[in-house]
Structure formats: structure tokens, C-alpha cells
Amino acid sequence: MKFAYKVFPKDKYGTPAYSAMLNVHLALTVPNAPRTKRFEAIIDSGASRCMFHADIGRYLGLDLQKGDYERTQGIAGSSDAWIHPVRLYVPGGPIDIQAAFKEGLPIGGLLGMNGFFDHFLVNFCYPLLACEIERIGQA
């Protein structure tokens, strides 16, 4: 599947920002669990795991602090996150993953190494402002 990068408004220097984003859904891992509405998540090769905004976890009915605690470290510093099993709906079918949920995440989600890159071949082609993903293994 090939798709164009999303273009964000220009910064104060007149430079636009681009990100490879994918529309996804989340659900609990129980049979017939309702899904979230579709939302955009950044395909992030710098993220060690998939991470989603805490509000999405609460929408699913998770008691976030009953998950496994993890102290995350990013370019903005460290913060608290809680790990829960969820079903990630992506092209090629759902994937059961262990995802982090974090307060204050500035976007809906990050698709990281653990939970996304271990299921897809990902090709970022910045000069063409496009990303291509190919599912590996079973859906």
C-alpha cells in the first residue's frame, strides 16, 4: 500500500512539515469488541512501541493505571505511560499488540517498532513525499 505524506502548515520560517500517517482503529482484544472511530497515527521509526493518547484508552474502557507502568523517554523528556493489550486495525487485518497509553500525547497515536514495524516492511521515500507499507506474516 502506497500513500502520500500528510502536509502540515508552514512554520514561521515558511517550511512545511510532512509525516507518514495511517488511518487506524483500536479495540479491546475480546470478541466483538467495538472499535474506536478511525483516527490518524504517525508511522514513527523512532518510537520503540505503539503509543496512543490516554483518552483513546479511556474511550475503550481501560482503567489506564491498572496496566503495566512504563517510564517513556523521548525528545521532549520522560513521562508516564501504561501498557495494555489492544487490537490494532490496520491494512491487511487486525493485529493484537501491547500498546502504551499516555496523557498529553499531541496526536492520536504513534505506530512504532513494537506492534507495527514488526508486522510491516516500511519504505519512507521523502523525496517523493510518499510511504509504502507491505504486511509481512499472517493477518
C-alpha positions as CSV (number, residue, x, y, z in Angstrom):
1,M,0.0,0.0,0.0
2,K,1.5,3.3,-1.1
3,F,0.2,6.7,0.2
4,A,1.3,10.3,0.3
5,Y,2.7,12.0,3.3
6,K,0.4,14.4,5.1
7,V,1.4,18.0,4.7
8,F,1.2,20.3,7.8
9,P,1.1,24.1,7.7
10,K,4.3,26.0,7.2
11,D,6.2,27.1,10.3
12,K,7.4,30.6,11.0
13,Y,10.3,30.0,8.6
14,G,8.0,29.1,5.7
15,T,8.9,25.4,5.9
16,P,6.0,22.9,5.8
17,A,6.2,19.6,7.8
18,Y,5.4,16.2,6.4
19,S,4.5,13.0,8.1
20,A,3.7,9.4,7.0
21,M,0.3,8.9,8.6
22,L,-2.1,5.9,8.6
23,N,-5.8,5.8,9.5
24,V,-6.3,3.1,12.2
25,H,-8.9,1.9,14.7
26,L,-8.4,0.3,18.1
27,A,-10.5,-2.1,20.1
28,L,-10.1,-4.3,23.1
29,T,-8.9,-7.9,22.4
30,V,-12.2,-9.5,23.4
31,P,-14.5,-11.0,20.8
32,N,-16.9,-8.5,19.1
33,A,-15.4,-5.5,20.9
34,P,-16.5,-2.2,19.4
35,R,-13.8,-0.2,17.6
36,T,-12.9,3.4,18.0
37,K,-13.7,5.8,15.2
38,R,-10.9,5.9,12.7
39,F,-8.1,8.3,13.6
40,E,-4.7,9.2,12.2
41,A,-1.5,7.8,13.7
42,I,2.1,8.7,12.7
43,I,4.3,5.9,11.4
44,D,7.2,6.6,13.7
45,S,10.5,4.7,13.2
46,G,11.8,6.4,16.3
47,A,9.1,5.1,18.6
48,S,10.0,1.9,20.4
49,R,6.3,0.8,20.6
50,C,2.9,1.8,19.5
51,M,1.6,4.6,21.7
52,F,-1.8,6.3,21.9
53,H,-3.4,9.2,23.6
54,A,-4.8,8.3,27.1
55,D,-8.3,9.5,26.0
56,I,-8.5,6.7,23.4
57,G,-7.7,4.1,26.1
58,R,-10.4,5.6,28.3
59,Y,-12.9,5.5,25.4
60,L,-12.2,1.8,25.1
61,G,-13.0,1.4,28.8
62,L,-9.4,0.8,30.0
63,D,-8.5,1.7,33.6
64,L,-5.2,3.0,32.4
65,Q,-3.3,2.9,35.7
66,K,-4.2,-0.8,36.0
67,G,-1.9,-1.5,33.1
68,D,1.8,-2.2,33.3
69,Y,3.6,1.1,34.1
70,E,6.4,2.3,31.8
71,R,8.5,5.4,32.0
72,T,9.0,6.6,28.4
73,Q,11.8,8.7,27.1
74,G,11.5,11.0,24.1
75,I,13.0,14.1,22.7
76,A,10.6,16.1,25.0
77,G,11.8,14.3,28.1
78,S,10.4,11.4,30.1
79,S,6.8,10.8,31.0
80,D,4.4,8.1,32.3
81,A,2.6,5.6,30.2
82,W,0.6,2.4,30.8
83,I,0.7,-0.7,28.7
84,H,-2.5,-2.6,27.7
85,P,-3.3,-5.3,25.2
86,V,-5.4,-3.9,22.3
87,R,-6.3,-4.9,18.8
88,L,-4.9,-2.5,16.2
89,Y,-6.9,-2.4,12.9
90,V,-4.6,-1.6,10.0
91,P,-4.4,-2.5,6.3
92,G,-4.2,-6.3,5.9
93,G,-6.2,-7.0,9.1
94,P,-6.1,-6.6,12.8
95,I,-3.0,-7.1,15.0
96,D,-3.1,-7.8,18.7
97,I,-0.4,-5.7,20.4
98,Q,0.8,-4.3,23.7
99,A,0.3,-0.6,23.3
100,A,1.2,2.3,25.6
101,F,-1.3,5.0,26.6
102,K,0.0,8.4,27.6
103,E,-1.6,11.6,28.8
104,G,-0.8,14.7,26.7
105,L,0.3,13.0,23.5
106,P,-0.1,15.7,20.9
107,I,-1.7,13.3,18.4
108,G,-3.9,10.3,18.4
109,G,-1.1,7.8,18.1
110,L,2.3,6.7,17.1
111,L,2.9,3.4,15.2
112,G,6.3,2.2,16.5
113,M,8.8,-0.6,16.3
114,N,7.0,-3.0,18.7
115,G,3.5,-3.6,17.3
116,F,3.8,-2.1,13.8
117,F,7.2,-2.3,12.3
118,D,7.4,-6.0,13.3
119,H,4.4,-6.6,11.1
120,F,5.2,-4.4,8.1
121,L,8.0,-3.6,5.7
122,V,8.1,0.2,5.7
123,N,9.7,2.3,3.0
124,F,9.8,6.1,3.6
125,C,10.5,8.0,0.3
126,Y,10.9,11.6,1.4
127,P,11.9,13.0,-2.0
128,L,8.6,11.7,-3.4
129,L,6.7,12.6,-0.1
130,A,5.3,9.0,-0.1
131,C,5.4,6.0,2.2
132,E,4.9,2.4,1.2
133,I,4.0,-0.4,3.6
134,E,3.7,-4.1,3.0
135,R,2.2,-6.6,5.5
136,I,4.5,-9.5,6.4
137,G,3.2,-12.6,8.0
138,Q,-0.4,-13.6,8.7
139,A,-3.2,-11.1,9.3
